[in-house]
Amino acid sequence: MKKISQKKIDKYLRTIDKIEKARKQNNVNWMDVLRIALQHAPEKTIRLMNKINRKDQVITNLFKNTK
C-alpha cells in the first residue's frame, strides 16, 4: 500500500476543517427552515421528523452491525 505524505494529509485535514465550518453554518439554516415548518404545518412537520428519525436509527443500526 502506498504511503500518503504528511503534506497531503495536512491538505485533507484543512479541507475537512473547511467542510465542517460550512456544515455548521448550513445546519443553522436547516434549523431555521424547521422552525418555519413547525409554525406553518406542525402536524406534517412532526410526521416528517419522525420518519427522518426512524431512518437515522436504521443507519445507526447498520453502522453498529459492521463492527
mmCIF file as Biopython writes it, N, C-alpha, C and O atoms, coordinates in Angstrom:
data_model
#
loop_
_atom_site.group_PDB
_atom_site.id
_atom_site.type_symbol
_atom_site.label_atom_id
_atom_site.label_alt_id
_atom_site.label_comp_id
_atom_site.label_asym_id
_atom_site.label_entity_id
_atom_site.label_seq_id
_atom_site.pdbx_PDB_ins_code
_atom_site.Cartn_x
_atom_site.Cartn_y
_atom_site.Cartn_z
_atom_site.occupancy
_atom_site.B_iso_or_equiv
_atom_site.auth_seq_id
_atom_site.auth_asym_id
_atom_site.pdbx_PDB_model_num
ATOM 1   N N  . MET A ? 1  ? 0.843   -1.182 0.000  1.0 0.0 1  A 1 
ATOM 2   C CA . MET A ? 1  ? 0.000   0.000  0.000  1.0 0.0 1  A 1 
ATOM 3   C C  . MET A ? 1  ? 0.882   1.238  0.000  1.0 0.0 1  A 1 
ATOM 4   O O  . MET A ? 1  ? 1.878   1.303  0.720  1.0 0.0 1  A 1 
ATOM 5   N N  . LYS A ? 2  ? 0.512   2.209  -0.807 1.0 0.0 2  A 1 
ATOM 6   C CA . LYS A ? 2  ? 1.301   3.424  -0.951 1.0 0.0 2  A 1 
ATOM 7   C C  . LYS A ? 2  ? 1.111   4.327  0.268  1.0 0.0 2  A 1 
ATOM 8   O O  . LYS A ? 2  ? -0.011  4.530  0.730  1.0 0.0 2  A 1 
ATOM 9   N N  . LYS A ? 3  ? 2.209   4.861  0.781  1.0 0.0 3  A 1 
ATOM 10  C CA . LYS A ? 3  ? 2.163   5.763  1.929  1.0 0.0 3  A 1 
ATOM 11  C C  . LYS A ? 3  ? 1.804   7.171  1.463  1.0 0.0 3  A 1 
ATOM 12  O O  . LYS A ? 3  ? 2.337   7.666  0.470  1.0 0.0 3  A 1 
ATOM 13  N N  . ILE A ? 4  ? 0.906   7.794  2.184  1.0 0.0 4  A 1 
ATOM 14  C CA . ILE A ? 4  ? 0.484   9.153  1.850  1.0 0.0 4  A 1 
ATOM 15  C C  . ILE A ? 4  ? 1.373   10.127 2.616  1.0 0.0 4  A 1 
ATOM 16  O O  . ILE A ? 4  ? 1.631   9.941  3.805  1.0 0.0 4  A 1 
ATOM 17  N N  . SER A ? 5  ? 1.838   11.162 1.928  1.0 0.0 5  A 1 
ATOM 18  C CA . SER A ? 5  ? 2.746   12.124 2.553  1.0 0.0 5  A 1 
ATOM 19  C C  . SER A ? 5  ? 2.006   12.963 3.606  1.0 0.0 5  A 1 
ATOM 20  O O  . SER A ? 5  ? 0.794   13.159 3.530  1.0 0.0 5  A 1 
ATOM 21  N N  . GLN A ? 6  ? 2.760   13.442 4.569  1.0 0.0 6  A 1 
ATOM 22  C CA . GLN A ? 6  ? 2.187   14.281 5.625  1.0 0.0 6  A 1 
ATOM 23  C C  . GLN A ? 6  ? 1.609   15.562 5.026  1.0 0.0 6  A 1 
ATOM 24  O O  . GLN A ? 6  ? 0.598   16.071 5.509  1.0 0.0 6  A 1 
ATOM 25  N N  . LYS A ? 7  ? 2.242   16.080 3.985  1.0 0.0 7  A 1 
ATOM 26  C CA . LYS A ? 7  ? 1.761   17.296 3.315  1.0 0.0 7  A 1 
ATOM 27  C C  . LYS A ? 7  ? 0.357   17.069 2.747  1.0 0.0 7  A 1 
ATOM 28  O O  . LYS A ? 7  ? -0.518  17.927 2.865  1.0 0.0 7  A 1 
ATOM 29  N N  . LYS A ? 8  ? 0.161   15.918 2.139  1.0 0.0 8  A 1 
ATOM 30  C CA . LYS A ? 8  ? -1.142  15.594 1.559  1.0 0.0 8  A 1 
ATOM 31  C C  . LYS A ? 8  ? -2.185  15.392 2.668  1.0 0.0 8  A 1 
ATOM 32  O O  . LYS A ? 8  ? -3.327  15.832 2.537  1.0 0.0 8  A 1 
ATOM 33  N N  . ILE A ? 9  ? -1.789  14.728 3.750  1.0 0.0 9  A 1 
ATOM 34  C CA . ILE A ? 9  ? -2.694  14.538 4.885  1.0 0.0 9  A 1 
ATOM 35  C C  . ILE A ? 9  ? -3.109  15.885 5.451  1.0 0.0 9  A 1 
ATOM 36  O O  . ILE A ? 9  ? -4.284  16.106 5.743  1.0 0.0 9  A 1 
ATOM 37  N N  . ASP A ? 10 ? -2.144  16.787 5.606  1.0 0.0 10 A 1 
ATOM 38  C CA . ASP A ? 10 ? -2.447  18.124 6.128  1.0 0.0 10 A 1 
ATOM 39  C C  . ASP A ? 10 ? -3.432  18.867 5.218  1.0 0.0 10 A 1 
ATOM 40  O O  . ASP A ? 10 ? -4.316  19.577 5.698  1.0 0.0 10 A 1 
ATOM 41  N N  . LYS A ? 11 ? -3.270  18.697 3.909  1.0 0.0 11 A 1 
ATOM 42  C CA . LYS A ? 11 ? -4.188  19.327 2.957  1.0 0.0 11 A 1 
ATOM 43  C C  . LYS A ? 11 ? -5.605  18.789 3.148  1.0 0.0 11 A 1 
ATOM 44  O O  . LYS A ? 11 ? -6.572  19.551 3.153  1.0 0.0 11 A 1 
ATOM 45  N N  . TYR A ? 12 ? -5.718  17.468 3.305  1.0 0.0 12 A 1 
ATOM 46  C CA . TYR A ? 12 ? -7.040  16.864 3.554  1.0 0.0 12 A 1 
ATOM 47  C C  . TYR A ? 12 ? -7.639  17.371 4.862  1.0 0.0 12 A 1 
ATOM 48  O O  . TYR A ? 12 ? -8.834  17.656 4.929  1.0 0.0 12 A 1 
ATOM 49  N N  . LEU A ? 13 ? -6.821  17.483 5.889  1.0 0.0 13 A 1 
ATOM 50  C CA . LEU A ? 13 ? -7.319  17.959 7.190  1.0 0.0 13 A 1 
ATOM 51  C C  . LEU A ? 13 ? -7.819  19.400 7.103  1.0 0.0 13 A 1 
ATOM 52  O O  . LEU A ? 13 ? -8.835  19.744 7.708  1.0 0.0 13 A 1 
ATOM 53  N N  . ARG A ? 14 ? -7.112  20.238 6.357  1.0 0.0 14 A 1 
ATOM 54  C CA . ARG A ? 14 ? -7.576  21.630 6.171  1.0 0.0 14 A 1 
ATOM 55  C C  . ARG A ? 14 ? -8.911  21.646 5.421  1.0 0.0 14 A 1 
ATOM 56  O O  . ARG A ? 14 ? -9.801  22.433 5.742  1.0 0.0 14 A 1 
ATOM 57  N N  . THR A ? 15 ? -9.040  20.772 4.421  1.0 0.0 15 A 1 
ATOM 58  C CA . THR A ? 15 ? -10.296 20.689 3.673  1.0 0.0 15 A 1 
ATOM 59  C C  . THR A ? 15 ? -11.436 20.236 4.579  1.0 0.0 15 A 1 
ATOM 60  O O  . THR A ? 15 ? -12.542 20.772 4.506  1.0 0.0 15 A 1 
ATOM 61  N N  . ILE A ? 16 ? -11.169 19.252 5.430  1.0 0.0 16 A 1 
ATOM 62  C CA . ILE A ? 16 ? -12.192 18.785 6.377  1.0 0.0 16 A 1 
ATOM 63  C C  . ILE A ? 16 ? -12.608 19.914 7.310  1.0 0.0 16 A 1 
ATOM 64  O O  . ILE A ? 16 ? -13.793 20.053 7.615  1.0 0.0 16 A 1 
ATOM 65  N N  . ASP A ? 17 ? -11.659 20.721 7.768  1.0 0.0 17 A 1 
ATOM 66  C CA . ASP A ? 17 ? -11.991 21.866 8.627  1.0 0.0 17 A 1 
ATOM 67  C C  . ASP A ? 17 ? -12.914 22.848 7.911  1.0 0.0 17 A 1 
ATOM 68  O O  . ASP A ? 17 ? -13.851 23.380 8.506  1.0 0.0 17 A 1 
ATOM 69  N N  . LYS A ? 18 ? -12.640 23.082 6.626  1.0 0.0 18 A 1 
ATOM 70  C CA . LYS A ? 18 ? -13.489 23.994 5.846  1.0 0.0 18 A 1 
ATOM 71  C C  . LYS A ? 18 ? -14.897 23.419 5.669  1.0 0.0 18 A 1 
ATOM 72  O O  . LYS A ? 18 ? -15.889 24.140 5.770  1.0 0.0 18 A 1 
ATOM 73  N N  . ILE A ? 19 ? -14.969 22.123 5.406  1.0 0.0 19 A 1 
ATOM 74  C CA . ILE A ? 19 ? -16.276 21.460 5.260  1.0 0.0 19 A 1 
ATOM 75  C C  . ILE A ? 19 ? -17.042 21.538 6.566  1.0 0.0 19 A 1 
ATOM 76  O O  . ILE A ? 19 ? -18.242 21.814 6.565  1.0 0.0 19 A 1 
ATOM 77  N N  . GLU A ? 20 ? -16.363 21.299 7.680  1.0 0.0 20 A 1 
ATOM 78  C CA . GLU A ? 20 ? -17.013 21.367 8.989  1.0 0.0 20 A 1 
ATOM 79  C C  . GLU A ? 20 ? -17.604 22.754 9.237  1.0 0.0 20 A 1 
ATOM 80  O O  . GLU A ? 20 ? -18.732 22.872 9.713  1.0 0.0 20 A 1 
ATOM 81  N N  . LYS A ? 21 ? -16.854 23.789 8.919  1.0 0.0 21 A 1 
ATOM 82  C CA . LYS A ? 21 ? -17.336 25.164 9.113  1.0 0.0 21 A 1 
ATOM 83  C C  . LYS A ? 21 ? -18.580 25.423 8.254  1.0 0.0 21 A 1 
ATOM 84  O O  . LYS A ? 21 ? -19.563 25.994 8.727  1.0 0.0 21 A 1 
ATOM 85  N N  . ALA A ? 22 ? -18.525 24.999 6.995  1.0 0.0 22 A 1 
ATOM 86  C CA . ALA A ? 22 ? -19.664 25.207 6.096  1.0 0.0 22 A 1 
ATOM 87  C C  . ALA A ? 22 ? -20.888 24.435 6.582  1.0 0.0 22 A 1 
ATOM 88  O O  . ALA A ? 22 ? -22.006 24.947 6.519  1.0 0.0 22 A 1 
ATOM 89  N N  . ARG A ? 23 ? -20.690 23.214 7.065  1.0 0.0 23 A 1 
ATOM 90  C CA . ARG A ? 23 ? -21.816 22.402 7.550  1.0 0.0 23 A 1 
ATOM 91  C C  . ARG A ? 23 ? -22.436 23.023 8.791  1.0 0.0 23 A 1 
ATOM 92  O O  . ARG A ? 23 ? -23.658 23.010 8.942  1.0 0.0 23 A 1 
ATOM 93  N N  . LYS A ? 24 ? -21.615 23.566 9.678  1.0 0.0 24 A 1 
ATOM 94  C CA . LYS A ? 24 ? -22.141 24.227 10.881 1.0 0.0 24 A 1 
ATOM 95  C C  . LYS A ? 24 ? -23.067 25.369 10.484 1.0 0.0 24 A 1 
ATOM 96  O O  . LYS A ? 24 ? -24.170 25.506 11.014 1.0 0.0 24 A 1 
ATOM 97  N N  . GLN A ? 25 ? -22.602 26.185 9.543  1.0 0.0 25 A 1 
ATOM 98  C CA . GLN A ? 25 ? -23.408 27.317 9.089  1.0 0.0 25 A 1 
ATOM 99  C C  . GLN A ? 25 ? -24.687 26.834 8.417  1.0 0.0 25 A 1 
ATOM 100 O O  . GLN A ? 25 ? -25.754 27.410 8.624  1.0 0.0 25 A 1 
ATOM 101 N N  . ASN A ? 26 ? -24.583 25.784 7.619  1.0 0.0 26 A 1 
ATOM 102 C CA . ASN A ? 26 ? -25.750 25.283 6.911  1.0 0.0 26 A 1 
ATOM 103 C C  . ASN A ? 26 ? -26.739 24.623 7.877  1.0 0.0 26 A 1 
ATOM 104 O O  . ASN A ? 26 ? -27.948 24.682 7.654  1.0 0.0 26 A 1 
ATOM 105 N N  . ASN A ? 27 ? -26.243 23.999 8.939  1.0 0.0 27 A 1 
ATOM 106 C CA . ASN A ? 27 ? -27.139 23.402 9.933  1.0 0.0 27 A 1 
ATOM 107 C C  . ASN A ? 27 ? -28.011 24.456 10.587 1.0 0.0 27 A 1 
ATOM 108 O O  . ASN A ? 27 ? -29.175 24.192 10.890 1.0 0.0 27 A 1 
ATOM 109 N N  . VAL A ? 28 ? -27.470 25.647 10.810 1.0 0.0 28 A 1 
ATOM 110 C CA . VAL A ? 28 ? -28.277 26.750 11.356 1.0 0.0 28 A 1 
ATOM 111 C C  . VAL A ? 28 ? -29.409 27.074 10.384 1.0 0.0 28 A 1 
ATOM 112 O O  . VAL A ? 28 ? -30.549 27.286 10.798 1.0 0.0 28 A 1 
ATOM 113 N N  . ASN A ? 29 ? -29.093 27.111 9.108  1.0 0.0 29 A 1 
ATOM 114 C CA . ASN A ? 29 ? -30.131 27.389 8.097  1.0 0.0 29 A 1 
ATOM 115 C C  . ASN A ? 29 ? -31.211 26.307 8.116  1.0 0.0 29 A 1 
ATOM 116 O O  . ASN A ? 29 ? -32.399 26.619 8.044  1.0 0.0 29 A 1 
ATOM 117 N N  . TRP A ? 30 ? -30.805 25.036 8.213  1.0 0.0 30 A 1 
ATOM 118 C CA . TRP A ? 30 ? -31.782 23.943 8.244  1.0 0.0 30 A 1 
ATOM 119 C C  . TRP A ? 30 ? -32.675 24.039 9.479  1.0 0.0 30 A 1 
ATOM 120 O O  . TRP A ? 30 ? -33.871 23.760 9.397  1.0 0.0 30 A 1 
ATOM 121 N N  . MET A ? 31 ? -32.118 24.424 10.603 1.0 0.0 31 A 1 
ATOM 122 C CA . MET A ? 31 ? -32.924 24.562 11.824 1.0 0.0 31 A 1 
ATOM 123 C C  . MET A ? 31 ? -33.916 25.708 11.680 1.0 0.0 31 A 1 
ATOM 124 O O  . MET A ? 31 ? -35.031 25.635 12.197 1.0 0.0 31 A 1 
ATOM 125 N N  . ASP A ? 32 ? -33.518 26.764 10.983 1.0 0.0 32 A 1 
ATOM 126 C CA . ASP A ? 32 ? -34.452 27.866 10.710 1.0 0.0 32 A 1 
ATOM 127 C C  . ASP A ? 32 ? -35.612 27.400 9.830  1.0 0.0 32 A 1 
ATOM 128 O O  . ASP A ? 32 ? -36.765 27.764 10.062 1.0 0.0 32 A 1 
ATOM 129 N N  . VAL A ? 33 ? -35.292 26.585 8.811  1.0 0.0 33 A 1 
ATOM 130 C CA . VAL A ? 33 ? -36.348 26.021 7.956  1.0 0.0 33 A 1 
ATOM 131 C C  . VAL A ? 33 ? -37.288 25.161 8.795  1.0 0.0 33 A 1 
ATOM 132 O O  . VAL A ? 33 ? -38.506 25.223 8.624  1.0 0.0 33 A 1 
ATOM 133 N N  . LEU A ? 34 ? -36.735 24.370 9.689  1.0 0.0 34 A 1 
ATOM 134 C CA . LEU A ? 34 ? -37.545 23.513 10.556 1.0 0.0 34 A 1 
ATOM 135 C C  . LEU A ? 34 ? -38.470 24.349 11.446 1.0 0.0 34 A 1 
ATOM 136 O O  . LEU A ? 34 ? -39.635 23.996 11.631 1.0 0.0 34 A 1 
ATOM 137 N N  . ARG A ? 35 ? -37.962 25.447 11.992 1.0 0.0 35 A 1 
ATOM 138 C CA . ARG A ? 35 ? -38.797 26.332 12.822 1.0 0.0 35 A 1 
ATOM 139 C C  . ARG A ? 35 ? -39.978 26.893 12.020 1.0 0.0 35 A 1 
ATOM 140 O O  . ARG A ? 35 ? -41.112 26.933 12.499 1.0 0.0 35 A 1 
ATOM 141 N N  . ILE A ? 36 ? -39.685 27.317 10.807 1.0 0.0 36 A 1 
ATOM 142 C CA . ILE A ? 36 ? -40.742 27.870 9.945  1.0 0.0 36 A 1 
ATOM 143 C C  . ILE A ? 36 ? -41.770 26.781 9.631  1.0 0.0 36 A 1 
ATOM 144 O O  . ILE A ? 36 ? -42.974 27.031 9.676  1.0 0.0 36 A 1 
ATOM 145 N N  . ALA A ? 37 ? -41.298 25.584 9.317  1.0 0.0 37 A 1 
ATOM 146 C CA . ALA A ? 37 ? -42.210 24.479 9.003  1.0 0.0 37 A 1 
ATOM 147 C C  . ALA A ? 37 ? -43.107 24.156 10.194 1.0 0.0 37 A 1 
ATOM 148 O O  . ALA A ? 37 ? -44.307 23.937 10.027 1.0 0.0 37 A 1 
ATOM 149 N N  . LEU A ? 38 ? -42.530 24.125 11.390 1.0 0.0 38 A 1 
ATOM 150 C CA . LEU A ? 38 ? -43.333 23.834 12.581 1.0 0.0 38 A 1 
ATOM 151 C C  . LEU A ? 38 ? -44.399 24.895 12.822 1.0 0.0 38 A 1 
ATOM 152 O O  . LEU A ? 38 ? -45.501 24.583 13.272 1.0 0.0 38 A 1 
ATOM 153 N N  . GLN A ? 39 ? -44.074 26.129 12.527 1.0 0.0 39 A 1 
ATOM 154 C CA . GLN A ? 39 ? -45.044 27.209 12.730 1.0 0.0 39 A 1 
ATOM 155 C C  . GLN A ? 39 ? -46.191 27.141 11.725 1.0 0.0 39 A 1 
ATOM 156 O O  . GLN A ? 39 ? -47.324 27.493 12.053 1.0 0.0 39 A 1 
ATOM 157 N N  . HIS A ? 40 ? -45.905 26.692 10.510 1.0 0.0 40 A 1 
ATOM 158 C CA . HIS A ? 40 ? -46.906 26.741 9.448  1.0 0.0 40 A 1 
ATOM 159 C C  . HIS A ? 40 ? -47.606 25.409 9.172  1.0 0.0 40 A 1 
ATOM 160 O O  . HIS A ? 40 ? -48.724 25.396 8.656  1.0 0.0 40 A 1 
ATOM 161 N N  . ALA A ? 41 ? -46.967 24.301 9.509  1.0 0.0 41 A 1 
ATOM 162 C CA . ALA A ? 41 ? -47.584 22.984 9.300  1.0 0.0 41 A 1 
ATOM 163 C C  . ALA A ? 41 ? -47.046 22.028 10.363 1.0 0.0 41 A 1 
ATOM 164 O O  . ALA A ? 41 ? -46.295 21.104 10.048 1.0 0.0 41 A 1 
ATOM 165 N N  . PRO A ? 42 ? -47.428 22.249 11.618 1.0 0.0 42 A 1 
ATOM 166 C CA . PRO A ? 42 ? -46.827 21.467 12.710 1.0 0.0 42 A 1 
ATOM 167 C C  . PRO A ? 42 ? -47.059 19.960 12.603 1.0 0.0 42 A 1 
ATOM 168 O O  . PRO A ? 42 ? -46.130 19.190 12.844 1.0 0.0 42 A 1 
ATOM 169 N N  . GLU A ? 43 ? -48.258 19.518 12.253 1.0 0.0 43 A 1 
ATOM 170 C CA . GLU A ? 43 ? -48.534 18.084 12.191 1.0 0.0 43 A 1 
ATOM 171 C C  . GLU A ? 43 ? -47.696 17.402 11.112 1.0 0.0 43 A 1 
ATOM 172 O O  . GLU A ? 43 ? -47.084 16.362 11.353 1.0 0.0 43 A 1 
ATOM 173 N N  . LYS A ? 44 ? -47.676 18.000 9.920  1.0 0.0 44 A 1 
ATOM 174 C CA . LYS A ? 44 ? -46.893 17.431 8.821  1.0 0.0 44 A 1 
ATOM 175 C C  . LYS A ? 44 ? -45.411 17.440 9.157  1.0 0.0 44 A 1 
ATOM 176 O O  . LYS A ? 44 ? -44.692 16.487 8.854  1.0 0.0 44 A 1 
ATOM 177 N N  . THR A ? 45 ? -44.961 18.504 9.775  1.0 0.0 45 A 1 
ATOM 178 C CA . THR A ? 45 ? -43.551 18.623 10.129 1.0 0.0 45 A 1 
ATOM 179 C C  . THR A ? 45 ? -43.151 17.547 11.132 1.0 0.0 45 A 1 
ATOM 180 O O  . THR A ? 45 ? -42.103 16.919 10.984 1.0 0.0 45 A 1 
ATOM 181 N N  . ILE A ? 46 ? -43.977 17.334 12.148 1.0 0.0 46 A 1 
ATOM 182 C CA . ILE A ? 46 ? -43.667 16.329 13.166 1.0 0.0 46 A 1 
ATOM 183 C C  . ILE A ? 46 ? -43.680 14.925 12.559 1.0 0.0 46 A 1 
ATOM 184 O O  . ILE A ? 46 ? -42.832 14.100 12.901 1.0 0.0 46 A 1 
ATOM 185 N N  . ARG A ? 47 ? -44.625 14.643 11.669 1.0 0.0 47 A 1 
ATOM 186 C CA . ARG A ? 47 ? -44.650 13.337 11.000 1.0 0.0 47 A 1 
ATOM 187 C C  . ARG A ? 47 ? -43.362 13.125 10.197 1.0 0.0 47 A 1 
ATOM 188 O O  . ARG A ? 47 ? -42.759 12.053 10.238 1.0 0.0 47 A 1 
ATOM 189 N N  . LEU A ? 48 ? -42.961 14.153 9.478  1.0 0.0 48 A 1 
ATOM 190 C CA . LEU A ? 48 ? -41.741 14.056 8.675  1.0 0.0 48 A 1 
ATOM 191 C C  . LEU A ? 48 ? -40.507 13.893 9.571  1.0 0.0 48 A 1 
ATOM 192 O O  . LEU A ? 48 ? -39.613 13.108 9.255  1.0 0.0 48 A 1 
ATOM 193 N N  . MET A ? 49 ? -40.457 14.617 10.666 1.0 0.0 49 A 1 
ATOM 194 C CA . MET A ? 49 ? -39.332 14.488 11.601 1.0 0.0 49 A 1 
ATOM 195 C C  . MET A ? 49 ? -39.254 13.074 12.163 1.0 0.0 49 A 1 
ATOM 196 O O  . MET A ? 49 ? -38.162 12.536 12.343 1.0 0.0 49 A 1 
ATOM 197 N N  . ASN A ? 50 ? -40.409 12.471 12.440 1.0 0.0 50 A 1 
ATOM 198 C CA . ASN A ? 50 ? -40.428 11.095 12.930 1.0 0.0 50 A 1 
ATOM 199 C C  . ASN A ? 50 ? -39.907 10.119 11.876 1.0 0.0 50 A 1 
ATOM 200 O O  . ASN A ? 50 ? -39.180 9.182  12.205 1.0 0.0 50 A 1 
ATOM 201 N N  . LYS A ? 51 ? -40.278 10.334 10.608 1.0 0.0 51 A 1 
ATOM 202 C CA . LYS A ? 51 ? -39.770 9.485  9.528  1.0 0.0 51 A 1 
ATOM 203 C C  . LYS A ? 51 ? -38.253 9.600  9.419  1.0 0.0 51 A 1 
ATOM 204 O O  . LYS A ? 51 ? -37.549 8.601  9.278  1.0 0.0 51 A 1 
ATOM 205 N N  . ILE A ? 52 ? -37.768 10.826 9.487  1.0 0.0 52 A 1 
ATOM 206 C CA . ILE A ? 52 ? -36.324 11.061 9.403  1.0 0.0 52 A 1 
ATOM 207 C C  . ILE A ? 52 ? -35.620 10.362 10.561 1.0 0.0 52 A 1 
ATOM 208 O O  . ILE A ? 52 ? -34.584 9.725  10.368 1.0 0.0 52 A 1 
ATOM 209 N N  . ASN A ? 53 ? -36.172 10.479 11.747 1.0 0.0 53 A 1 
ATOM 210 C CA . ASN A ? 53 ? -35.575 9.860  12.928 1.0 0.0 53 A 1 
ATOM 211 C C  . ASN A ? 53 ? -35.528 8.337  12.790 1.0 0.0 53 A 1 
ATOM 212 O O  . ASN A ? 53 ? -34.529 7.714  13.150 1.0 0.0 53 A 1 
ATOM 213 N N  . ARG A ? 54 ? -36.607 7.735  12.269 1.0 0.0 54 A 1 
ATOM 214 C CA . ARG A ? 54 ? -36.615 6.282  12.081 1.0 0.0 54 A 1 
ATOM 215 C C  . ARG A ? 54 ? -35.519 5.845  11.106 1.0 0.0 54 A 1 
ATOM 216 O O  . ARG A ? 54 ? -34.832 4.852  11.348 1.0 0.0 54 A 1 
ATOM 217 N N  . LYS A ? 55 ? -35.357 6.578  10.015 1.0 0.0 55 A 1 
ATOM 218 C CA . LYS A ? 55 ? -34.317 6.240  9.037  1.0 0.0 55 A 1 
ATOM 219 C C  . LYS A ? 55 ? -32.931 6.443  9.638  1.0 0.0 55 A 1 
ATOM 220 O O  . LYS A ? 55 ? -32.015 5.669  9.359  1.0 0.0 55 A 1 
ATOM 221 N N  . ASP A ? 56 ? -32.769 7.479  10.462 1.0 0.0 56 A 1 
ATOM 222 C CA . ASP A ? 56 ? -31.490 7.688  11.143 1.0 0.0 56 A 1 
ATOM 223 C C  . ASP A ? 56 ? -31.170 6.508  12.048 1.0 0.0 56 A 1 
ATOM 224 O O  . ASP A ? 56 ? -30.013 6.102  12.157 1.0 0.0 56 A 1 
ATOM 225 N N  . GLN A ? 57 ? -32.190 5.956  12.697 1.0 0.0 57 A 1 
ATOM 226 C CA . GLN A ? 57 ? -31.976 4.793  13.552 1.0 0.0 57 A 1 
ATOM 227 C C  . GLN A ? 57 ? -31.548 3.575  12.732 1.0 0.0 57 A 1 
ATOM 228 O O  . GLN A ? 57 ? -30.697 2.798  13.163 1.0 0.0 57 A 1 
ATOM 229 N N  . VAL A ? 58 ? -32.137 3.417  11.564 1.0 0.0 58 A 1 
ATOM 230 C CA . VAL A ? 58 ? -31.745 2.314  10.677 1.0 0.0 58 A 1 
ATOM 231 C C  . VAL A ? 58 ? -30.267 2.469  10.306 1.0 0.0 58 A 1 
ATOM 232 O O  . VAL A ? 58 ? -29.508 1.500  10.341 1.0 0.0 58 A 1 
ATOM 233 N N  . ILE A ? 59 ? -29.875 3.667  9.961  1.0 0.0 59 A 1 
ATOM 234 C CA . ILE A ? 59 ? -28.480 3.923  9.585  1.0 0.0 59 A 1 
ATOM 235 C C  . ILE A ? 59 ? -27.557 3.642  10.766 1.0 0.0 59 A 1 
ATOM 236 O O  . ILE A ? 59 ? -26.505 3.025  10.599 1.0 0.0 59 A 1 
ATOM 237 N N  . THR A ? 60 ? -27.941 4.087  11.949 1.0 0.0 60 A 1 
ATOM 238 C CA . THR A ? 60 ? -27.143 3.839  13.147 1.0 0.0 60 A 1 
ATOM 239 C C  . THR A ? 60 ? -26.989 2.353  13.400 1.0 0.0 60 A 1 
ATOM 240 O O  . THR A ? 60 ? -25.894 1.885  13.712 1.0 0.0 60 A 1 
ATOM 241 N N  . ASN A ? 61 ? -28.071 1.610  13.268 1.0 0.0 61 A 1 
ATOM 242 C CA . ASN A ? 61 ? -28.015 0.165  13.491 1.0 0.0 61 A 1 
ATOM 243 C C  . ASN A ? 61 ? -27.153 -0.544 12.446 1.0 0.0 61 A 1 
ATOM 244 O O  . ASN A ? 61 ? -26.437 -1.493 12.769 1.0 0.0 61 A 1 
ATOM 245 N N  . LEU A ? 62 ? -27.219 -0.092 11.215 1.0 0.0 62 A 1 
ATOM 246 C CA . LEU A ? 62 ? -26.366 -0.670 10.175 1.0 0.0 62 A 1 
ATOM 247 C C  . LEU A ? 62 ? -24.898 -0.455 10.511 1.0 0.0 62 A 1 
ATOM 248 O O  . LEU A ? 62 ? -24.072 -1.350 10.337 1.0 0.0 62 A 1 
ATOM 249 N N  . PHE A ? 63 ? -24.589 0.723  10.986 1.0 0.0 63 A 1 
ATOM 250 C CA . PHE A ? 63 ? -23.213 1.024  11.358 1.0 0.0 63 A 1 
ATOM 251 C C  . PHE A ? 63 ? -22.772 0.154  12.537 1.0 0.0 63 A 1 
ATOM 252 O O  . PHE A ? 63 ? -21.665 -0.384 12.536 1.0 0.0 63 A 1 
ATOM 253 N N  . LYS A ? 64 ? -23.619 0.022  13.513 1.0 0.0 64 A 1 
ATOM 254 C CA . LYS A ? 64 ? -23.287 -0.807 14.690 1.0 0.0 64 A 1 
ATOM 255 C C  . LYS A ? 64 ? -23.012 -2.245 14.277 1.0 0.0 64 A 1 
ATOM 256 O O  . LYS A ? 64 ? -22.136 -2.899 14.842 1.0 0.0 64 A 1 
ATOM 257 N N  . ASN A ? 65 ? -23.749 -2.734 13.306 1.0 0.0 65 A 1 
ATOM 258 C CA . ASN A ? 65 ? -23.608 -4.134 12.872 1.0 0.0 65 A 1 
ATOM 259 C C  . ASN A ? 65 ? -22.349 -4.370 12.054 1.0 0.0 65 A 1 
ATOM 260 O O  . ASN A ? 65 ? -22.004 -5.522 11.791 1.0 0.0 65 A 1 
ATOM 261 N N  . THR A ? 66 ? -21.662 -3.333 11.652 1.0 0.0 66 A 1 
ATOM 262 C CA . THR A ? 66 ? -20.437 -3.508 10.876 1.0 0.0 66 A 1 
ATOM 263 C C  . THR A ? 66 ? -19.213 -3.648 11.770 1.0 0.0 66 A 1 
ATOM 264 O O  . THR A ? 66 ? -18.120 -3.935 11.282 1.0 0.0 66 A 1 
ATOM 265 N N  . LYS A ? 67 ? -19.383 -3.450 13.055 1.0 0.0 67 A 1 
ATOM 266 C CA . LYS A ? 67 ? -18.240 -3.529 13.982 1.0 0.0 67 A 1 
ATOM 267 C C  . LYS A ? 67 ? -17.903 -4.954 14.302 1.0 0.0 67 A 1 
ATOM 268 O O  . LYS A ? 67 ? -16.972 -5.212 15.064 1.0 0.0 67 A 1 
#
